[in-house]
Amino acid sequence: MNAALATLPILVTLGLLAFGVRALYAALSALATAVVLTATSFHTPLGELGHAEQHMLPTITELAAILFGGILLSELMTRTGAQSRLGNWIGSACSSPSRAVLLVMLGVTPFAESLTGFGIGVIVAIPLLRQLGLPPAKAAVVGLLGLVTVPWGSLAPGSLVAAELGGVDFQQLGIDSALLSAPVFLITGSATLIVALGVRRAVAAAGDLLLAVAALWGTVWAVNTFIGVPLAGVLGGLVTMVVLLLVSRLLERDGTGAKREPIGRTISPYAFLVAGLLVSRLVLESAGVKEGWWTVVAGPGGWLLVTAALTPKLLGAGADGPVLGPAARAALGRWWQVTLTTVVFLTLGTLLTVTGMSRELAEACASIGSSYLVLAPWIGAIGGFLAGSNTGANAMFAASQANTAEALGYSTGHLVAVQNVSAALASGASSARVVLAAQLAENAPGPAAATAPAASQADAPASAGSSGGGTVTPVLQAPAEVRTESGAGKPVDTRWVLRTVLSVHALVFLTTGGIAVLWQ
């Protein structure tokens, strides 16, 4: 009976989203359902509830700062013309459409997400995909499908939580998660090419896909095995970018000897962000600080806000008037709803964990015996979808998955790895992520909108005499398509985006379940 009641918040969420209800209202309805169940069936002392929410306050604050800083940085990169120059550079470095989209999806997005976490990979990737010529809805889908290294997102705190709660070795969990990620990379990469290029061109690009997947998976596995878990996603994304760029340079020589536009100053905000994060993490680790408000200030949220504030100076913008103020006002208008939706879902996930609803759900599924192994990825996926966070999902279900593995006589490490990978992937399809991706895709200009005046606001010395100051040449579409589909502000059908991403994820979860059955 309790297990059936525990499913109600989940069913309310999925049902309302299926009927087209906005994510915020679906989240509030599910939270209200969970509150009623807490008061009537899952009695929990108010002290425990208050302590849990107080413990989540630094995380909520960090999420809010990360989302605002990320949206503001994206807005500034667009207003100064830096985003269009970066997209133009990628387009010129990878004139092959398949390599260009794979460079962003399996290179840029994993690198950015693994370094900072919390969906920043989407914030970086979607404007680039729009500059390459993808329509808004397709850019949103590809950006979300690029969240494939979330087990190592923000240098792997979610995997650490899974290891601690599941009672398994942290490094071994990283290795097992890397092994399970091979089908994740392959399936999502294939789906990305189909969405971006169509089936026929996607099949023709199979070689590029296998190369990118091999580079990413091989590096992620090797780093987990020989170096350590936290840097696996960062180095995997970096190596994938380098491999695809080198292959493009070898295969796409035009013989003209034309020099590409230097992008050093254009990417300086990202370089500053990366350097600041790495230095602050080293300082915090040497001081023994692992949680609390200092991790918020010195984490992705704090550094994103500092980077955004310095971006106009780093790019040499502002000669034609202030940039930061208008960008901040625009970012604020897009930030509040995304943040509110995220906070409500995070609160829901915390409530399900503290009251024992998530445990009841997992234990009920475990009662079916060894067939549970097929369902295990879906349990993790439910947590990732609702919490929008691998850390939150693992806090909900990692211990239950470990206990179930012991009861079934199955490898605890393997089942916790299934939980970790499935929850991480599903967090990329959470309502908050979909809303964020849709807003970014709607507001990011396509190549037809990237004109010379925008480019002249910043980085003038770098762009002088190059193609970066003009219109970006689309890599992924014909010019006529670009004119009709690439205008900023085009409404994105979030239900189509969510259905597409969830369909791809469902195929991954079915595959992962099959692997779990064979992985004795």
N, C-alpha and C positions, 0 to 999 in steps of 0.2 A: 504493500500500500504506500509506504513512504517513498519507495523508488518511483512509483507512478507519479506521486505528487512532485518529486524532485525534478521530473522532466517538464513540468508546466512552464517555468520561466523560459526554457529553451524553445518549447513549442510555441509559446506566445511570440517570442522574437522571430522565429522562422516564419510563422504564419503571417504576421503583420508585414514583414518584409516581402513575402511572396505576393501579398495583395497591394503592394506599392506604397505602403505607409512609410513616411520618412524615417530614417534611421534613428533620429533623436526621439521621436514619439514611440517607436518600437522599443527602444532601450528603456525609456521611462515606464512603459507599460510592463515590461518584463521585470524591472526593478520593483514596481508596485506589487506584482504577483509574488515575488520572492519575499518582500516584507510581510505580506499577509500570511504566507506559509511559515515564516519565522515566528510570527505571533501565535499561530494556531497549531502547527504540527512539529516544527523544528525549533523547539524552545531553546534559546541561547541567552545566557546572562548578558544584561546590558553592558556590564564591564568588559566582557570579551569582545562584544561588537565595537564598543568605543575604542578599545585598545587596537583592534585590527584596523579600523579606519584611521586612527592616529598614526599607526605604523605606515599606512599608505600615503600619508600627507606629503612627505618628501618626494615620493614617486609621482604623485599628481602634480606637484609644483614643477618638477623637472619636465614632465610631459607637456605641460602648458608652455613652459619656456622653450622647449625644443620645437613645438609646433609653431609658435609665433616667430621664433628666430629663423626657422627653416622657411616659412612662407615669406618673411620679410627679405631674407637673402635671395630667394627666388625672384621676388618682385624687383629688387635692386639690380640683379643680374639682367633682367629683362629690360628695365628702363634705361640702363646705361649702354645697352647694346652688346654686353659681354656674352650673354647667352647666344645671341645670333652669331657672333664671331666664333664661339666655341663649336656651335653646330656646323658652321661653315667649314671649320678646320677638320672636324670629324668626317664631314661629307667629302672633302677633298682628299683626306688620307685614306678613306675607304669608299671609293666610288662604287664598289660592289654593294648593292642594297642588303644582301644577306649578311655580309660582314659588318656593315654599318649598324644594323639593328642588333646583331649579336654582340657587338662591341659594347653597346649601351646596356643590353639586357643581361648578359653574362659577365660583363667586365665592370662597367661604371657602377651599375646598381649594386651588385654584391660588394664592391669595394667601399662605396659610401655607406651602405647599410651595416656592414660588418664593423666599420670604424665608429659610427655614431649611434646606429640603431634607431628605433622609434619611427620608422618610415621615412627617414631622411633620404634613403636611396630612391624613393619615389619622387621626392621633391627635386632631386638632382636630375633624374632620368627623364621625367615627362617633358619638361621644356626642351631638352635635347631632341627627343623623339618628334616633337612638334616642329622643331627647326629642320629636321631631316625630311619632313613631309607627311608624317602620319596624321590622319584626321584626329580630332580630339578624343572620340570614344575609343578608337584603336590605340592611341597613345596611352590612355588610362589603363587599358587591359594589359598592354605590354609592360608598362611600368610596374603594375601589381604582380605580374608573373615573374618579374625580375627579382622578387624578394625570395630567393632560393637559398641564401646562406644565413637566414635568421637564427639558426642554432648558434652561430658565431657573431650575431649582431651585437653591437656595442661591446665588443670583445668578450662575448660569451657569458654574461651573468645568468641568462636563462638556463644554459646547459649546466652551470655550476649549481643552481637551485635544484635541477633535476637530479644531479649526482648526489647532492647532500640528502635530499628527501627520499630518493630511491635507494640510498645505501650502496652506491656503486662507485668505482674509481673514476675520477673526473677525466683523466686522459683516455682511459679505455672507452668511456662514453663518447668522447670526441671522435675516436677512431671508428666506433660502431656507427655513430651518426654520419660520419663521412662515407662509410660503405653504403649506407642506406640512401645517401643523397645522389648516387649515380642515376637511378631512374628518375629522381626529382629533376635533375638538370636536363636529362634527355627528353622527358615528356614535356616539361614546360618550355624548353627551347624549341621543340618541334611545334608546339601550339603557337608560340610566338611568331615563328616564320609563317605559319598558315594564316594567322590573323593579319600580319603585316603585308605579306606578299601574295597570298593565295596558295592553293594546294600545289599547282603545277610548279610554280617558282620555288616553293618550299622544298619539294622533292629534289629539284635541281641543285638546291643549296645544301644537300645532305652532307657533303664533304666539309663545308664550313662549320656546320653544326657539330659534327663529330670532333673536329679539331678544337672548337671552343669548349665543348663538354669535357674532352680529354684534358685540356689545359687546366680548367677549373677544378675538376674532380681530382686529377692527379696531384695538383698542388695542395688542395684542401686535405687530402688523405696523408700526403707526405709530411705536411706541417704538423698535423695532429699526432702523427706517429713519431717524428724525430725531433720536433721543436717544442710543441705545446699547443694547447687548444685555443687560447684567445686570439692569436694572430692568423689563424687558418683562413678565415674568410677574407681578411684584408689582403693577404699575400695571394690568395687564389684569384681574387678579382684583378689585382695588379698584374699578375703573370698572364692572365687571359687577355687583358688589354694589350700587353706588350707583344704576345704571340700574334694576335690578329693584326696589329699594326705592322709587324714585321712581314707577315705574309702578304698583306696588302701592298707594302712597299716593293716586294719582290715581283708580284704578279700584275700590278697595275701601273707600271712605269709607262708614261706616255711619250718619253723621249724628247720632250720639249725643254727639259732642264729648268722649268719654272719653279720658283721657290714658294713654299707655302708661307702663309702669314705666321709670324712668331706668336705664340699664345702664352708666353711666360706671364705677362702682366694680366692677361685675361683670366687665368686660373689662379692668380695670387690669393683671392679670398679663400678658395678651397685649400690651397697650400698652407695659408695661415691657420685655418681651422684644424687641419691635420696636425701641424706642428704643435699647436697649443694643446690639443687633446693628448698627444703622446707625452709631452713634457709634464702636463698636470697629472696624468696617470702614474708616471714614474715617481713624482713627488708624493702623491697620495699613498702609493704602495710602500715607498721607503719610510713614510711616517706611520704606516700600519692602519691607515684610515680606509675602511671598506664600506661603510654606510653612514647615513646621517646627512646633515645639511651641507657639509663641506664637499661631499661627492656631487651634490646638486650644483653648487656654485662652480666647481672645477670640472664639471661634466659637460656633456654635449649641449645642454641647455644654456649654461653660462657662456660657453665659448661661441655658440651660434649667435647669441645676442651681441657679444663683443665683436665678432667678425662682421655682422651686419652693420654695426655702428661704424666700423672702419672701412667698409667696402667702398664707399664713394672716394675716399682718399687713396685706397689701394689701386683703384681703377683710374684715378685722375679725373673723376667726374665732378660736376657742379659748376663748370664754367658758364653754362647756359641757365643757371638758376639752381636752387636747392633741390636735391634728389631724395634725401633721407626722409624728410617730413611727409611729402605726398606718398612715398612708398609705404611708410609706417601706417598712415591712415587707411590706405587700400588693404594692407595686410591685416590690420585689425578687423576690418569688416568681413574678411574671409576666415579669420582665426576663431572667433568666438563659438560658432556653431560646431565646427570640427572638434574643438577642445571640449565643449560641453558634452557632445556625444561620446567622446573617448572617456571622459571622467565617469559618465553614467555607466558605461559598459565595464569599466575597471571596478567600480563600486559593486556592480552586480556580481562580477567574478569573485571579489573578496567575500561578499555575503554568502555565495554558494559554498565557498570553502569553509568559512568559519562555522556555519550552521550545520555542516555535514551533508548537504544536499549532493555535492559532487561525489563524496564517498559512497553515498547510497546508490547513486547512478552507476558508478563503476562496479560496485559489489554485485548489483543486480545483473549486470551484463556478464560478470565472471561466473555466475551460477550456471551458465549454459555449458561449462566445461571447455574442452580444447577448441571448440568453435569460436571461443572468445578471441583467439588470436586474429581472426579475420576482422573482428569488430574493434580491436585495440586502436588502430589508427584513427577510427572515427571518434573514439572517446577523446583522444588527444586533440582531434580537429575541432570538436565541440568547444573544448576549453580555449583553444586559440581563437576561434571565431568570436566567442563571447567576450573574452578578455582583451582581444586585440594585442596581446603581448605573449611572447613565449615564456617569459618569467612568470606571469600571472597564471597561464595555463598549466605550467609545470607545478606551480604551487597548489593548483586545484587537484591535479590527477596523478602526479609522479609517484607519490607514496602509495596510492591505491593500485596503480599499475604494478609496482614492485611487489606488493602483497599478493596480488592476483597471480603473478608469475610464480611466486613461491608455492602458492596453493596448487597450481597446475603442474609443478615440477619442471617449469620452463626456466630458461636463463633470465635472471633478473636484469642483467645488463642489456640483453637484446631487447626486452620489452620496454625498458626505460628509454632506450634509443628510438624505438618505434614511436613512443610518446613524444619524445623531444623533437624529432623530425616532423611528425604530423602536426603537432601543435604549432611549431614554428611556421610551417607553410600556410596553415589555415589562418594564422594571425594576419597574413597579407590580404585575406579576403574579408576581414572584419568590416563592419559597417562604417566605422570611423575611417579606416584606410580608404574604402571605396569613395566616401564623401570627399576626403582630401584629394584623392586622385582626380575625381571629376572636376573639382574646383580648379585644380592646377591646369588640367587639360583645357577647360573652358577659357581660362584667362591667359594662357601662354600663347604668344603669337606664332603663327606658322611662317614658313619661309617667305611667302608673298608679302607678309607684313613687316619683314625685317629690312628696313630701308636705310639709306645713307645717313639721314639726320640722326637716327638713333645711335648709329655707330660713332658719330662724330662727338658724342657727349663724353666719351672716355677712350683712353688708350690710343689717342690720336697718333703718337709716334709709332706705335706698334703696327697700326693698321694703314699707315700711309703707304700708298703705292701698291696695296695688296687688294685682294678680292674681298677682304673682311669688311670693308666699309660699304659694299653694295648689297644688292639683294642676294640672299642665300639661295644657292642652287639646290632644289630638292633632290634627294637621292631615292626616295621611296615611292614617288608618284610622278605621273605625267603633269606637265604644267597646267593643262586645263583642269585637272582634278584639284590641283593645289588652289587654283583661283576660286573654286566652288566650295572647298571643304576646309581650308586652312585658316579661315578668319577667326581671330580670337573672339571669345564670347559665345561661340556656337554651343547650344545646350547639349549636354551629354546625358544619354539615357542610362542612369545609374543601374536600373534593373537589368539592362542588357549587359552592362559591364560585370555586375555581380554574377549573373547567370553564366556568363562565359568563363570567368575565373573559377567559379565553383565547379563547373563541368570539368575543367582541366584538373583541378585539385581532386575531384572524385576519382578520376582515372589513376592519379598518383596513389590515392589511399587504397584503391582496389589492388594495385600492384604491390604496395607495401604490405597489405594484409597477406597476400600470397607469399611474399618473401618471408614474413614472420612465421607462417606455417611450415615452410621448408627449412627455416634457419634454426634447426634444433641443435 
